[in-house]
Amino acid sequence: MKNLDFAKMTSRSLYLQALFAPERQQGPGFAFALVPAMQRLYADATERGRALARHAGFFGTHPVLVGYVLGVVARLEERRAQGAPIDDQKIEEQKRALASPLAALGDPLFWVTLRPLAGLMGILGLAFFPLASTVAPDQRVLLCPLLVLLTYNAVALHYRAHGVPRGYAMADEPGKLLHSLRLKPLKAIFERVSAFLFGFLVVLTLGPMTESADPAGMGLAHTVSVLAPFALAGITTILALRRWPGRSVELALTAALVALVVSTRV
């Protein structure tokens, strides 16, 4: 296997979900991503077709981390093509044994933690990018979504780019491979960053609201009634985290939105 084959497999893995099928899920996309490896290993079209058919069945893992499974499978298929006693069952067992924990670790990291964090970065961008002028459009319409994409892909593209070659190199040590990705510690870091940024967002929001909570001079009672929903939202978020500990960003944003709606009704 050559680096060019790894690059082709990595680029094809981006289409994993595009070929999603209800009965086989990511299986067709996985076989599509393996085509460069099969072309390198099997000169005969019949053997190549049989090899691809083995991998077009049911398969599921996290799409960002599929490259590691592709690399391991490519290495096993290479040994088999070279005459090693590796049967279909062993390859399938190795593939599933790696795909399942990658899905279990990848979903909480990318979907539950990193994706909301990227959205939070886009929201904070509204406070720091310059406002629209009277003669130019509001550039935040483009810059804030771009900030969301850059935040998410700064992490996701790293795993995508290194997945196939690392999986190929560590095919004999799947446990060590999983540990080397450090997915769980990274999730904990992103959770702390999200909590800090959300607190910063609350400060940015409540600062102006405190000053403008009583523009008509209705007194302290009115100011407290306007700000009380936000205090209750914070307490509710803390209590809800005991029930859903992995949903800190979603719970906090939901609570803030509800508090904002309630405070505007006062």
N, C-alpha and C positions, 0 to 999 in steps of 0.2 A: 504494500500500500504506500502511496506517495502523498505528499502534502497537497497536491492538486486534487487528489481524490477526497481528502478530508474537507477541503474548501467547497467542493461540489456538493458533498453530503450536507455540510452546514447550510449552504444556501438553499438546498432543497427542503431541509427541515423547517424552513420558514413557512412552507405550504402544508404543514402537517394537518392543521385544522381545516384547510380548504377542501380536503378530500374526506372529510368526516362522514362516516356512514353509520346509521343507527345500529345495525347488527354487528358491525366490526369496529365501530368507533374510529380510532386513529390508525387502524391496520393498513388501509390502502395508502395513507400518507406516509407511514413508516416504510412500506415497501418502495414507494416512490423515492424516498430519500436514500434508500440503499442501492439504487440502480448503479451509481458510479462504482461502488465496491464490487458489485456482481459483475460488472463489465470488466473490471480489472482481474478478477479471480477466475472467471469461467469464460473461456473462449467459445465454447459450444453454446449455441442459442438455446438448445433444449435444456441443458443443465442449468443455464442461467435462468430460464423461465421457471424451472422447478424450485430453484433456490428462492426466487422472489415470491413464488406462490406460498412458500412456507411462512413468509413474514407478512402476508396480506390478510391474515386472519385477525381475530379479536386482539386488540392492543389498546392500552391506555396508560398515560403518564402525564406529567406536567409538560406542556409544550416547550417551555423555555429550557427544560432540562433533558429533553429527548436526545440531545447530541451524545450524552454519556452512554445511553443505551445503544445508540447507533455504533459508537466506537467499539464497545464490547462485542456486539454481534458481528461487526466487520472482522474483528480479530479472530473470533471463533470460526467464522466462515473461511477465513484465510487458512487457518490450520487444517480445517477439514479438506479444503481444496489441495493442500499439500500432502494429504494422506493420513493425517492424524485420526485416531478412532473416536470421532465425535459424531454422535447421531442427532437426529432431529429433536428428540426429547431433551437432550442435554442443552442444546442451544435455546430451546423454548423455555426451559426452566431457568436458565441463567438470565434470559431476557426479562421474564416476569419477576424474578427475584429482585432485580434492580429497578424495574419500572414502578413497582408498588411503593417502596419507600421514597422514591423520588417524588411521586405524586403526593404522598402524605406530608413530606417536608416542604415541597414547592408550593402547594396551595396556600398554606398559612403565610408563607413568606411573601409571595408575589401578589396573590389576590387579596388577602385579608390585611396585609400590612403595607407593602410597598405601593400598591395602586392607590389606596386612600392617601398615603403620604405624598405621592406625586400630585394628587388633586389638591391637597392642602397647600403645597408649594405654589400651584397656580393661583389659588385664592389670595395668598400672601403677596403674589406678584402685583395684584391690583393696588396694593398700598405703596409700592415702591417704584413702579414704572410711572413715567410722567403722564399727567393728564392730557386729554385731547385739547388742542388749541382751537381757536375759532376758524382757522383756515386749513386744518389738517385733520384727518380721521384719527380716531382713538386707536393708537398702536397696541394698546393692551389687548384688544380683540385677537391679535395675532401672537403677541409675545407671551401671554399667560398660558394659552394652550401649548405653545412651543416649550415653555418651561415644564409643563406637566410631562410631555413626551421625553424631554431630555432627562428629567429626574428618573423616570421609570427605566428608560433604555440605558442609562449609565450603568445600571446594575444588570439588567436582563441581557444586554448584548455581550457583556463580559462572559456570562455563562454559556451563551449560545456559541460564541467564537471559540471557546476552549473546550467545549463538550466532546466533540468527536475525537480529536487527538488525545485528550486525556483518558477518555474511556478506552481507546485502543491501547494506550500504553499501560493502563492499570487493569486490564481485562482479567488478570488472575487474582486480583485483590479487590473484589467489590466492596467489602467492608471498609477497607482503607480508603477506597475511592469516595464512598459516601461521607466518611469522616473528614476527608480533606476539603470538602465543599463548604463546611462550616455554615450550613444553612440555618440551623437552630440558633447559634450565637448571633448571626447576622440579623435574624428576626428580632431578637431581644434588643439589639442596638437600634433598629428602626422604630421599635415601639417607644423607646425612650425619646428618640428624636421627635417622633410624632407628638408625644405628650408635651414636650417643650414648645414645639411650634404652635400647638393648639393653645397653650397658655399665652403665648405671645400674641396670637390672634385675638384671644379674649381681651387682653390688655388694650390692643389697638381699637377694638370695638367698644369697650366699655368706657375708655377715656373720653372720647367725644360725647358719648351718650350721657355720661354723668354731668357734663357741662350743659347739655341741652335738654336734660330730663324735665326741667321745670322752666321753660321759657316764659310762661305767663305769670310766674311768681306765685304759684298756688301753695307753696310751702313745702316743708320737709315730708309730710305724709304723702304728697303726690310723688315726690322724687323717689321715696322708698317703694311706692307701688309700681313705679316704672321699672326699677332695677331689681325688685324682688324675684320676678320670673327667672332672671339669669342666675341668681343665687340658688334657687330651687333646681334649676337645670343642672348646675354643677353638682349638687348633692345627689340628684337622681342618677347622673352619669356614674358617680363613684359607686353607688349601690348596684347599678346595672352591670358594672364591670365584674362584680362577684359572680354574676350569672353567665356573662359572656366575656371572659377575660381577653379573648383575642379580637374584640371588636371595639377597641378604644376610640379610634378615629371616627368610625361611623356613628357610634353612640354620642360622642361629643358634638359632632357636627349636627346631628339630629336634634339634640337637646338645645343647642344654640339657636337653631332655626325656629323651633317651637317657642322658645323664650322670646325671640325677636318678634314673632307674630303676636304673642300674648301682650308684650309690653306696648306695642303700637295700638292695642285696643283700649289701653287705660286712658 
